[in-house]
Amino acid sequence: MIKTNDVITGARSQLEELTGLMANHVSDMSHEESSWHLVINMIELK
């Protein structure tokens, strides 16, 4: 079984790598039988 923290950590890392932005916080999250849905707020580093 996949742990919630592992899902969040993986999603944040992937978004940071793809966008060059920093993941700030998760504002919404849900889990269905076969998928996760996350809303991760990003901030731009200057």
MODELLER restraints for C-alpha pairs under 7 A, 6 or more apart:
rsr = mdl.restraints
at = mdl.atoms
rsr.add(forms.Gaussian(group=physical.xy_distance, feature=features.Distance(at['CA:12:A'], at['CA:23:A']), mean=5.73, stdev=0.5))
rsr.add(forms.Gaussian(group=physical.xy_distance, feature=features.Distance(at['CA:16:A'], at['CA:22:A']), mean=5.49, stdev=0.5))
rsr.add(forms.Gaussian(group=physical.xy_distance, feature=features.Distance(at['CA:16:A'], at['CA:23:A']), mean=6.27, stdev=0.5))
rsr.add(forms.Gaussian(group=physical.xy_distance, feature=features.Distance(at['CA:21:A'], at['CA:42:A']), mean=6.13, stdev=0.5))
rsr.add(forms.Gaussian(group=physical.xy_distance, feature=features.Distance(at['CA:21:A'], at['CA:43:A']), mean=5.77, stdev=0.5))
rsr.add(forms.Gaussian(group=physical.xy_distance, feature=features.Distance(at['CA:21:A'], at['CA:44:A']), mean=4.99, stdev=0.5))
rsr.add(forms.Gaussian(group=physical.xy_distance, feature=features.Distance(at['CA:21:A'], at['CA:45:A']), mean=6.38, stdev=0.5))
rsr.add(forms.Gaussian(group=physical.xy_distance, feature=features.Distance(at['CA:22:A'], at['CA:42:A']), mean=5.49, stdev=0.5))
rsr.add(forms.Gaussian(group=physical.xy_distance, feature=features.Distance(at['CA:22:A'], at['CA:43:A']), mean=5.28, stdev=0.5))
rsr.add(forms.Gaussian(group=physical.xy_distance, feature=features.Distance(at['CA:22:A'], at['CA:44:A']), mean=6.30, stdev=0.5))
rsr.add(forms.Gaussian(group=physical.xy_distance, feature=features.Distance(at['CA:22:A'], at['CA:45:A']), mean=6.84, stdev=0.5))
rsr.add(forms.Gaussian(group=physical.xy_distance, feature=features.Distance(at['CA:23:A'], at['CA:40:A']), mean=6.64, stdev=0.5))
rsr.add(forms.Gaussian(group=physical.xy_distance, feature=features.Distance(at['CA:23:A'], at['CA:41:A']), mean=6.10, stdev=0.5))
rsr.add(forms.Gaussian(group=physical.xy_distance, feature=features.Distance(at['CA:23:A'], at['CA:42:A']), mean=4.46, stdev=0.5))
rsr.add(forms.Gaussian(group=physical.xy_distance, feature=features.Distance(at['CA:23:A'], at['CA:43:A']), mean=6.41, stdev=0.5))
rsr.add(forms.Gaussian(group=physical.xy_distance, feature=features.Distance(at['CA:24:A'], at['CA:41:A']), mean=5.48, stdev=0.5))
rsr.add(forms.Gaussian(group=physical.xy_distance, feature=features.Distance(at['CA:24:A'], at['CA:42:A']), mean=5.17, stdev=0.5))
rsr.add(forms.Gaussian(group=physical.xy_distance, feature=features.Distance(at['CA:24:A'], at['CA:43:A']), mean=6.19, stdev=0.5))
rsr.add(forms.Gaussian(group=physical.xy_distance, feature=features.Distance(at['CA:25:A'], at['CA:40:A']), mean=5.74, stdev=0.5))
rsr.add(forms.Gaussian(group=physical.xy_distance, feature=features.Distance(at['CA:25:A'], at['CA:41:A']), mean=5.43, stdev=0.5))
rsr.add(forms.Gaussian(group=physical.xy_distance, feature=features.Distance(at['CA:26:A'], at['CA:38:A']), mean=6.98, stdev=0.5))
rsr.add(forms.Gaussian(group=physical.xy_distance, feature=features.Distance(at['CA:26:A'], at['CA:39:A']), mean=5.75, stdev=0.5))
rsr.add(forms.Gaussian(group=physical.xy_distance, feature=features.Distance(at['CA:26:A'], at['CA:40:A']), mean=4.38, stdev=0.5))
rsr.add(forms.Gaussian(group=physical.xy_distance, feature=features.Distance(at['CA:26:A'], at['CA:41:A']), mean=6.18, stdev=0.5))
rsr.add(forms.Gaussian(group=physical.xy_distance, feature=features.Distance(at['CA:27:A'], at['CA:39:A']), mean=5.61, stdev=0.5))
rsr.add(forms.Gaussian(group=physical.xy_distance, feature=features.Distance(at['CA:27:A'], at['CA:40:A']), mean=6.04, stdev=0.5))
rsr.add(forms.Gaussian(group=physical.xy_distance, feature=features.Distance(at['CA:27:A'], at['CA:41:A']), mean=6.80, stdev=0.5))
rsr.add(forms.Gaussian(group=physical.xy_distance, feature=features.Distance(at['CA:28:A'], at['CA:38:A']), mean=5.82, stdev=0.5))
rsr.add(forms.Gaussian(group=physical.xy_distance, feature=features.Distance(at['CA:28:A'], at['CA:39:A']), mean=5.07, stdev=0.5))
rsr.add(forms.Gaussian(group=physical.xy_distance, feature=features.Distance(at['CA:29:A'], at['CA:37:A']), mean=5.58, stdev=0.5))
rsr.add(forms.Gaussian(group=physical.xy_distance, feature=features.Distance(at['CA:29:A'], at['CA:38:A']), mean=4.52, stdev=0.5))
rsr.add(forms.Gaussian(group=physical.xy_distance, feature=features.Distance(at['CA:29:A'], at['CA:39:A']), mean=6.36, stdev=0.5))
rsr.add(forms.Gaussian(group=physical.xy_distance, feature=features.Distance(at['CA:30:A'], at['CA:36:A']), mean=5.93, stdev=0.5))
rsr.add(forms.Gaussian(group=physical.xy_distance, feature=features.Distance(at['CA:30:A'], at['CA:37:A']), mean=5.20, stdev=0.5))
rsr.add(forms.Gaussian(group=physical.xy_distance, feature=features.Distance(at['CA:30:A'], at['CA:38:A']), mean=6.67, stdev=0.5))
rsr.add(forms.Gaussian(group=physical.xy_distance, feature=features.Distance(at['CA:31:A'], at['CA:37:A']), mean=6.24, stdev=0.5))
